[in-house]
C-alpha cells in the first residue's frame, strides 16, 4: 500500500491489470478479431492486426482517426505515456459494448494495414 501511495503522490504511473485489459478487449469483440499484447508493463490492443488502442494505468487510449473524432463528438485527448502522440482518452464509455465496438471498428478501418514482417537473415550468410 505504501508503494501505491508513493506512486500517486509522485505522479508515477502504475502498470495496468490484465483483468482490466481482458474486460476491455472483450467489450470490443463485436468490432472484429481483438487481441492484446503486454508492452513495457502496459498493453496494446489490436483489431484485425492493427494497434487501435493502448491501456496505460488502467485507462483506455484509442488512436486518433477522423472517423473516430466524428463518432466521439465530445473528445478528451491525452498522451498514454510521456512523449506519446495524443490519443482519445475513453472514460467509462468502454462499458457500453456496442458503442466501444463501433469506435474500434471505425478506428481499425482507417488505420493502415500492418507492414509484413521481414524474414531475418542469419549472420554470416
C-alpha positions as CSV (number, residue, x, y, z in Angstrom):
1,X,0.0,0.0,0.0
2,X,2.9,2.4,0.8
3,X,4.3,1.9,-2.7
4,X,0.9,2.9,-4.2
5,X,0.7,6.0,-2.1
6,X,4.3,7.0,-3.0
7,X,3.5,6.4,-6.7
8,X,0.4,8.5,-6.5
9,X,2.0,11.4,-4.7
10,X,5.0,11.4,-7.0
11,X,2.9,11.0,-10.2
12,X,4.4,7.7,-11.1
13,X,2.0,5.5,-13.1
14,X,1.1,2.0,-12.1
15,X,1.0,-0.9,-14.5
16,X,-2.4,-1.9,-15.8
17,X,-4.2,-5.0,-14.6
18,X,-4.5,-7.8,-17.1
19,X,-8.1,-8.5,-15.9
20,X,-9.0,-4.9,-16.8
21,X,-7.4,-5.3,-20.3
22,X,-9.3,-8.6,-20.8
23,X,-12.6,-6.9,-19.9
24,X,-11.9,-4.0,-22.3
25,X,-10.9,-6.3,-25.1
26,X,-14.0,-8.5,-24.6
27,X,-16.2,-5.4,-24.7
28,X,-14.6,-4.6,-28.2
29,X,-15.3,-8.0,-29.5
30,X,-18.1,-7.0,-32.0
31,X,-15.6,-4.9,-33.9
32,X,-13.7,-7.9,-35.3
33,X,-10.8,-10.1,-34.1
34,X,-9.4,-8.5,-30.9
35,X,-6.1,-9.3,-29.3
36,X,-3.8,-7.6,-26.9
37,X,-0.1,-7.8,-26.0
38,X,1.8,-6.6,-23.0
39,X,4.4,-4.0,-23.9
40,X,6.6,-2.2,-21.3
41,X,4.3,-3.0,-18.5
42,X,1.2,-1.7,-20.3
43,X,-0.9,-3.1,-23.2
44,X,-1.5,-2.6,-26.9
45,X,-4.9,-3.7,-28.2
46,X,-5.2,-4.9,-31.8
47,X,-8.2,-5.2,-34.1
48,X,-7.6,-7.0,-37.4
49,X,-3.8,-7.0,-36.6
50,X,-3.8,-3.2,-36.3
51,X,-2.9,-1.4,-33.0
52,X,-6.1,0.5,-32.3
53,X,-5.7,1.4,-28.6
54,X,-3.4,1.3,-25.6
55,X,-4.2,0.6,-22.0
56,X,-2.0,2.5,-19.6
57,X,-2.6,2.9,-15.9
58,X,-5.9,1.1,-16.4
59,X,-7.1,3.8,-18.7
60,X,-8.2,3.3,-22.4
61,X,-6.5,5.4,-25.0
62,X,-7.8,4.9,-28.6
63,X,-5.7,6.0,-31.6
64,X,-6.9,9.2,-33.3
65,X,-8.7,9.0,-36.6
66,X,-11.1,11.3,-38.4
67,X,-13.9,8.8,-38.2
68,X,-13.2,8.3,-34.5
69,X,-13.3,12.0,-34.0
70,X,-16.7,12.2,-35.7
71,X,-18.0,9.2,-33.8
72,X,-17.0,10.5,-30.4
73,X,-18.4,14.0,-30.7
74,X,-17.1,15.2,-27.3
75,X,-13.4,14.5,-27.2
76,X,-10.8,14.2,-24.4
77,X,-7.3,13.9,-25.7
78,X,-4.3,12.7,-23.6
79,X,-1.0,11.1,-24.1
80,X,-0.9,7.5,-22.8
81,X,2.7,7.9,-21.6
82,X,5.2,10.8,-21.6
83,X,6.3,11.6,-25.2
84,X,3.5,9.7,-26.9
85,X,1.2,11.3,-29.5
86,X,-2.2,12.3,-28.1
87,X,-4.9,9.6,-28.2
88,X,-8.6,9.8,-27.4
89,X,-9.0,9.1,-23.7
90,X,-12.1,7.0,-23.2
91,X,-13.6,7.3,-19.7
92,X,-16.0,4.6,-18.6
93,X,-17.7,4.6,-22.1
94,X,-16.0,1.3,-22.8
95,X,-18.6,-0.4,-20.6
96,X,-21.1,0.1,-23.5
97,X,-20.1,-2.9,-25.7
98,X,-22.0,-1.7,-28.8
99,X,-20.5,1.9,-28.5
100,X,-16.9,0.8,-28.0
101,X,-17.1,-1.8,-30.7
102,X,-18.3,0.8,-33.1
103,X,-15.4,3.1,-32.2
104,X,-12.9,0.4,-32.5
105,X,-14.3,-0.8,-35.9
106,X,-14.1,2.7,-37.3
107,X,-10.6,3.2,-36.0
108,X,-9.3,-0.2,-37.4
109,X,-10.8,0.6,-40.8
110,X,-9.0,3.9,-41.0
111,X,-5.6,2.7,-39.9
112,X,-3.1,1.3,-42.4
113,X,-2.6,-2.4,-42.6
114,X,0.4,-3.7,-40.6
115,X,3.6,-4.0,-42.5
116,X,4.7,-7.5,-43.4
117,X,7.5,-8.7,-41.2
118,X,10.8,-9.2,-42.9
119,X,12.5,-12.5,-42.5
120,X,15.7,-12.2,-40.6
121,X,18.8,-13.4,-42.3
122,X,21.3,-15.3,-40.2
123,X,24.6,-13.6,-39.6
124,X,27.4,-14.6,-41.8
125,X,25.4,-15.5,-44.9
